[in-house]
Amino acid sequence: MTPTTELVGRRVKVTAWYDHAQLVAAHRRPRTFRDGPEGTVTQVNVVTGQVTVRIEEIHRVYTLPLSDVEVLP
């Protein structure tokens, strides 16, 4: 796993996006549940273990638990 201090600016895939009702409603592109939306980490809160991710395809920003995202190569 990438240290949290190095996550800002990294591309991630939201792996548990189906748990977030607002993200499901906004993510209308037909995909399977395995294929989550991708975005860029804009902020990391090491105290709460959450990351803020900007999802470019829907032009929105979401704050998600670190465990709900996967860092892309």
C-alpha positions as CSV (number, residue, x, y, z in Angstrom):
1,M,0.0,0.0,0.0
2,T,1.2,3.5,-0.8
3,P,1.8,5.7,2.3
4,T,-1.0,8.1,2.8
5,T,1.3,11.1,2.4
6,E,2.0,10.1,-1.2
7,L,-1.6,9.6,-2.2
8,V,-2.5,13.2,-3.2
9,G,-2.5,13.4,-6.9
10,R,-2.6,9.6,-7.5
11,R,-5.2,8.0,-9.6
12,V,-7.5,5.6,-7.8
13,K,-10.5,3.4,-8.5
14,V,-13.4,3.4,-6.1
15,T,-13.9,-0.3,-5.3
16,A,-17.0,0.0,-3.0
17,W,-18.9,2.7,-4.9
18,Y,-22.1,0.7,-4.8
19,D,-22.2,1.4,-1.0
20,H,-22.5,5.2,-1.6
21,A,-26.0,6.1,-2.7
22,Q,-25.0,9.5,-4.1
23,L,-22.2,8.0,-6.1
24,V,-24.5,5.3,-7.5
25,A,-27.0,7.8,-8.6
26,A,-24.4,10.0,-10.3
27,H,-22.5,7.1,-11.9
28,R,-24.9,6.3,-14.7
29,R,-22.4,4.7,-17.1
30,P,-23.4,1.0,-17.5
31,R,-20.8,-1.1,-15.7
32,T,-20.6,-4.1,-13.5
33,F,-20.3,-3.6,-9.8
34,R,-16.6,-4.6,-10.0
35,D,-15.8,-1.7,-12.4
36,G,-15.9,1.3,-10.2
37,P,-15.4,4.9,-11.2
38,E,-11.9,6.3,-11.3
39,G,-10.6,9.7,-10.0
40,T,-7.8,11.6,-8.5
41,V,-7.0,11.9,-4.8
42,T,-7.2,15.6,-3.8
43,Q,-6.9,15.3,0.0
44,V,-6.0,12.7,2.7
45,N,-7.2,12.9,6.3
46,V,-4.9,10.7,8.2
47,V,-6.8,11.2,11.4
48,T,-10.1,9.8,10.1
49,G,-8.6,7.5,7.4
50,Q,-10.6,9.2,4.6
51,V,-9.6,10.4,1.2
52,T,-11.2,13.1,-1.0
53,V,-11.5,11.9,-4.6
54,R,-12.4,14.0,-7.6
55,I,-14.4,11.8,-10.1
56,E,-13.7,13.5,-13.4
57,E,-16.4,11.7,-15.5
58,I,-19.2,13.1,-13.3
59,H,-17.4,16.3,-12.2
60,R,-17.9,15.7,-8.5
61,V,-15.8,15.3,-5.3
62,Y,-16.5,12.6,-2.8
63,T,-14.9,11.8,0.6
64,L,-14.5,8.1,1.0
65,P,-12.9,5.7,3.5
66,L,-9.3,4.8,2.4
67,S,-10.4,1.1,2.3
68,D,-12.9,2.0,-0.5
69,V,-10.3,3.0,-3.0
70,E,-7.6,1.1,-4.9
71,V,-4.5,3.0,-6.1
72,L,-3.9,2.5,-9.8
73,P,-0.5,1.9,-11.3
